[in-house]
Amino acid sequence: MKIAMLGLGKMGGNMSARLIRNGVSVVGYDNNQSLVEELVNTENLIGATSVEDTLSKLDGQKIIWMMLPAGEITENQINELIPLLSPGDIIIDGGNSNYKHSVKRGKILEEHEIGFMDCGTSGGVWGLDNGYCLMVGATTEVAKAVEPVLRALAVTPQTGWLHAGPVGSGHFTKMIHNGIEYGMMESFAEGLELLKGKEEFNLDIAQITELWRHGSVVRSWLLDLTAEALKADQTMDEIAPYVADSGEGRWTVVESIEQGIPCPVLTLALQVRFRSQEKQKGYGYKVLSTMRNAFGGHLMKKKG
């Protein structure tokens, strides 16, 4: 099987590598040709020099997976692809797009008889080795056509992927997933700040988080990543107490308002991130920033 991958950054590049290692041929393109060349040399990617060149190297039904920034860039790329594709071809948006945009794009592509799948992708920089968690929205026909790709990317061929429902449901599920993630991260950050604040006990935060990984009810991958980070740097003196928010948390809170379903923990976790972006100081914010870097490779703001 052969597919195209548009966008070869830290997610698209790793996903391409995992696909190739699991027997799926990938034609890859990125505006940064050095990323293309690196994967050609290290992973046997079929390199392309443009979108048109990418499509020319696909046979039969064309499947194009996009790992691009949400919003205008994704929108423009889909619009560019439409006249280049034929009925029955498929576009997959694996980025963090707003599910409402995915529903709209699905309807537009349906008018052109082009299939569409919105895929919420979790796993961050660890997905290459561990596999990804994939939440997809599509028609049954599109999901069936893309299933071999999902099986190759997921944790195992049987686990780590789900056809959640119609177009839009994949990104909707991922949005809620990320909202929950905000709340989990905030609770760890606040708890660890309380531990550090009890100065008379002189607690070793790295040892405590390592302890919690074994048998505790709060054990989780987030805790694993936090414990590993604290082993290397418990003081976090060089990390600024600034935590970015990338959109999904905001959309989750808006959704709670639109549905009239109270989500106080998720809402407050988002508000705390807003607070960190002001001149507030705090160890908990450093922990939050470290967690985001550990699972997603998100940049940490350093002091100065």
C-alpha positions as CSV (number, residue, x, y, z in Angstrom):
1,M,0.0,0.0,0.0
2,K,1.2,3.5,-0.8
3,I,0.0,6.8,0.6
4,A,1.1,10.5,0.7
5,M,2.1,12.5,3.7
6,L,2.0,16.3,3.5
7,G,3.8,17.8,6.4
8,L,7.0,16.1,7.8
9,G,7.5,17.9,11.1
10,K,7.9,16.1,14.4
11,M,4.5,14.3,14.0
12,G,4.3,13.8,10.3
13,G,7.9,12.8,10.0
14,N,7.6,10.2,12.8
15,M,4.3,8.9,11.5
16,S,5.8,8.5,8.0
17,A,8.7,6.5,9.5
18,R,6.4,4.2,11.5
19,L,4.3,3.5,8.4
20,I,7.4,2.7,6.3
21,R,8.7,0.4,9.1
22,N,5.4,-1.4,9.1
23,G,5.2,-2.0,5.3
24,V,3.3,1.0,4.0
25,S,5.1,3.0,1.3
26,V,5.0,6.8,1.9
27,V,5.5,9.6,-0.6
28,G,6.4,12.6,1.5
29,Y,6.4,16.4,0.9
30,D,7.2,19.3,3.1
31,N,8.0,22.9,2.3
32,N,11.3,22.3,4.2
33,Q,13.1,20.0,1.8
34,S,15.7,19.1,4.3
35,L,13.1,17.2,6.2
36,V,12.2,15.3,3.1
37,E,15.8,14.5,2.3
38,E,16.5,13.3,5.9
39,L,13.6,10.8,5.7
40,V,14.6,9.7,2.2
41,N,18.1,8.9,3.6
42,T,17.1,7.3,6.9
43,E,13.7,5.7,6.3
44,N,13.4,5.1,2.6
45,L,10.7,7.7,2.2
46,I,9.8,8.4,-1.4
47,G,10.6,12.1,-1.6
48,A,8.6,14.7,-3.5
49,T,9.4,18.3,-4.4
50,S,5.8,19.6,-4.6
51,V,2.2,18.6,-3.9
52,E,1.8,17.9,-7.6
53,D,4.9,15.7,-7.6
54,T,3.6,13.9,-4.6
55,L,0.3,13.0,-6.3
56,S,2.1,11.9,-9.4
57,K,3.9,9.2,-7.4
58,L,0.6,7.6,-6.2
59,D,-1.2,4.8,-8.0
60,G,-4.9,4.1,-8.2
61,Q,-7.0,5.5,-5.3
62,K,-5.0,8.3,-3.8
63,I,-4.9,8.6,0.0
64,I,-3.3,11.9,1.2
65,W,-2.6,12.2,4.9
66,M,-2.0,15.8,6.1
67,M,-0.1,16.7,9.3
68,L,-0.3,20.5,9.0
69,P,-1.1,23.3,11.5
70,A,-4.8,23.7,12.1
71,G,-6.7,26.6,10.5
72,E,-5.8,28.5,7.4
73,I,-2.9,26.3,6.3
74,T,-5.0,23.1,6.4
75,E,-7.9,24.9,4.7
76,N,-5.7,26.2,1.9
77,Q,-4.1,22.8,1.4
78,I,-7.5,21.1,1.0
79,N,-8.6,23.7,-1.4
80,E,-5.4,23.2,-3.4
81,L,-5.9,19.4,-3.5
82,I,-9.5,19.3,-4.7
83,P,-8.9,20.1,-8.4
84,L,-5.9,17.7,-8.4
85,L,-7.9,14.6,-7.1
86,S,-10.5,12.3,-8.7
87,P,-13.7,10.9,-7.3
88,G,-13.0,8.2,-4.8
89,D,-9.7,9.7,-3.6
90,I,-9.3,10.4,0.2
91,I,-8.0,13.3,2.2
92,I,-7.1,12.7,5.9
93,D,-6.6,15.6,8.3
94,G,-4.5,14.2,11.2
95,G,-3.8,17.6,12.8
96,N,-5.6,19.3,15.7
97,S,-8.3,20.9,13.6
98,N,-11.6,22.2,15.2
99,Y,-14.2,19.5,14.7
100,K,-16.7,22.0,13.3
101,H,-14.2,22.8,10.5
102,S,-13.9,19.1,9.8
103,V,-17.6,18.7,9.5
104,K,-17.7,21.6,7.0
105,R,-14.7,20.3,5.0
106,G,-16.3,16.8,4.8
107,K,-19.4,18.2,3.3
108,I,-17.4,20.3,0.7
109,L,-15.3,17.3,-0.3
110,E,-18.5,15.1,-0.5
111,E,-19.8,17.4,-3.2
112,H,-16.6,16.6,-5.2
113,E,-17.0,12.9,-4.4
114,I,-13.7,13.0,-2.5
115,G,-13.6,11.0,0.8
116,F,-12.6,12.7,4.0
117,M,-11.3,11.5,7.4
118,D,-10.7,13.6,10.4
119,C,-8.2,11.8,12.7
120,G,-7.4,12.9,16.2
121,T,-3.9,11.8,16.8
122,S,-2.3,11.3,20.3
123,G,1.0,9.9,21.2
124,G,3.3,12.9,20.7
125,V,7.0,12.4,20.0
126,W,6.8,8.8,21.5
127,G,4.4,7.6,18.8
128,L,7.2,6.4,16.5
129,D,8.3,3.7,18.9
130,N,5.2,3.1,21.0
131,G,2.4,3.6,18.4
132,Y,-0.3,6.3,18.2
133,C,-3.8,6.5,19.6
134,L,-6.0,7.4,16.6
135,M,-9.6,8.7,16.9
136,V,-11.2,8.8,13.4
137,G,-14.3,10.2,11.9
138,A,-15.4,9.1,8.5
139,T,-17.9,7.1,6.5
140,T,-17.7,3.3,6.7
141,E,-16.3,3.1,3.2
142,V,-13.5,5.6,3.8
143,A,-12.6,4.1,7.2
144,K,-12.3,0.6,5.6
145,A,-10.1,2.0,2.8
146,V,-7.7,3.6,5.4
147,E,-7.8,0.8,7.9
148,P,-4.5,-0.7,6.9
149,V,-2.8,2.6,7.5
150,L,-4.5,3.0,10.9
151,R,-3.3,-0.5,11.9
152,A,0.2,0.3,10.9
153,L,0.3,3.5,13.0
154,A,-1.5,2.3,16.1
155,V,-0.1,0.7,19.2
156,T,-1.0,-2.7,17.7
157,P,-3.0,-3.6,14.7
158,Q,-6.0,-4.3,17.0
159,T,-5.6,-1.6,19.6
160,G,-5.0,2.1,19.7
161,W,-7.4,3.1,16.9
162,L,-11.1,3.6,16.6
163,H,-13.6,4.6,13.9
164,A,-15.5,6.8,16.4
165,G,-18.3,7.9,14.1
166,P,-19.1,10.2,11.2
167,V,-16.9,13.0,9.9
168,G,-16.1,15.4,12.7
169,S,-16.3,12.8,15.5
170,G,-12.6,12.0,15.4
171,H,-11.5,15.6,16.0
172,F,-14.3,16.0,18.5
173,T,-13.1,13.0,20.5
174,K,-9.5,14.3,20.4
175,M,-10.7,17.7,21.6
176,I,-12.3,16.3,24.7
177,H,-9.3,14.0,25.2
178,N,-7.1,17.1,25.3
179,G,-9.5,18.9,27.6
180,I,-9.2,16.0,30.1
181,E,-5.4,16.1,29.7
182,Y,-5.4,19.7,30.8
183,G,-7.2,18.8,34.0
184,M,-4.9,15.8,34.8
185,M,-1.8,17.9,34.2
186,E,-3.0,20.7,36.4
187,S,-3.8,18.3,39.3
188,F,-0.3,16.9,39.2
189,A,1.3,20.3,39.0
190,E,-0.7,21.6,42.0
191,G,0.0,18.6,44.1
192,L,3.8,18.7,43.4
193,E,3.9,22.4,44.2
194,L,2.3,21.6,47.6
195,L,4.9,18.9,48.2
196,K,7.7,21.3,47.3
197,G,6.2,24.1,49.4
198,K,6.5,22.0,52.6
199,E,10.1,23.1,53.1
200,E,10.5,21.8,56.6
201,F,10.1,18.2,55.3
202,N,12.7,18.7,52.6
203,L,10.9,16.2,50.4
204,D,12.5,14.6,47.4
205,I,9.9,15.3,44.7
206,A,11.7,13.0,42.2
207,Q,11.6,10.0,44.6
208,I,8.0,10.7,45.4
209,T,6.9,10.7,41.8
210,E,8.9,7.6,41.1
211,L,7.2,5.9,44.1
212,W,3.7,6.8,42.8
213,R,4.5,5.0,39.5
214,H,4.3,1.7,41.3
215,G,1.0,0.6,42.6
216,S,-0.5,4.0,43.2
217,V,-4.0,4.9,41.9
218,V,-2.6,8.0,40.3
219,R,0.0,6.1,38.2
220,S,-0.2,7.1,34.5
221,W,1.9,7.9,31.5
222,L,1.8,11.6,32.5
223,L,3.2,10.6,35.9
224,D,5.9,8.5,34.2
225,L,7.0,11.4,32.0
226,T,7.0,13.8,35.0
227,A,9.0,11.4,37.2
228,E,11.6,10.9,34.5
229,A,11.9,14.7,34.0
230,L,12.3,15.3,37.7
231,K,15.1,12.8,37.9
232,A,17.1,15.0,35.5
233,D,16.1,18.3,37.0
234,Q,14.1,18.7,40.2
235,T,14.6,22.4,40.7
236,M,13.6,23.5,37.2
237,D,15.4,26.7,37.8
238,E,16.0,27.3,34.1
239,I,12.4,26.8,33.1
240,A,10.1,29.8,32.9
241,P,6.7,29.4,34.7
242,Y,4.8,29.9,31.4
243,V,2.4,27.3,30.0
244,A,1.1,27.7,26.4
245,D,-2.4,26.4,25.4
246,S,-2.7,25.1,21.8
247,G,-6.5,25.5,21.2
248,E,-8.2,22.2,22.1
249,G,-8.6,23.2,25.7
250,R,-10.4,26.4,24.7
251,W,-12.6,24.5,22.3
252,T,-13.5,22.0,25.0
253,V,-14.6,24.8,27.3
254,V,-16.7,26.4,24.6
255,E,-18.3,23.1,23.9
256,S,-19.3,22.7,27.6
257,I,-21.0,26.2,27.4
258,E,-22.8,25.3,24.1
259,Q,-24.1,22.0,25.6
260,G,-24.9,23.6,29.0
261,I,-22.8,20.8,30.7
262,P,-20.7,22.2,33.6
263,C,-17.0,21.3,33.3
264,P,-15.4,23.3,36.2
265,V,-12.2,21.3,36.4
266,L,-11.4,21.5,32.7
267,T,-12.4,25.2,32.6
268,L,-10.2,26.1,35.6
269,A,-7.3,24.2,34.2
270,L,-7.5,26.3,31.1
271,Q,-7.8,29.5,33.1
272,V,-4.7,28.6,35.1
273,R,-2.7,28.4,31.9
274,F,-3.9,31.8,31.0
275,R,-2.7,33.0,34.4
276,S,0.7,31.5,33.8
277,Q,1.0,33.6,30.6
278,E,1.0,36.7,32.8
279,K,3.8,37.6,35.2
280,Q,2.7,35.0,37.7
281,K,5.5,32.8,39.2
282,G,5.2,29.2,40.4
283,Y,6.8,25.8,40.5
284,G,3.5,24.2,39.4
285,Y,3.7,26.1,36.1
286,K,7.2,24.8,35.5
287,V,5.9,21.2,36.1
288,L,3.1,21.8,33.6
289,S,5.5,23.1,31.0
290,T,7.8,20.2,31.5
291,M,5.0,17.7,31.0
292,R,4.0,19.3,27.7
293,N,7.6,19.0,26.5
294,A,7.9,15.4,27.7
295,F,4.9,14.0,25.8
296,G,4.5,16.3,22.9
297,G,7.9,17.9,22.3
298,H,6.3,21.3,22.9
299,L,8.9,24.0,23.4
300,M,9.5,25.2,27.0
301,K,10.1,28.8,27.6
302,K,13.4,29.3,29.3
303,K,14.3,32.1,31.6
304,G,15.8,35.2,30.0
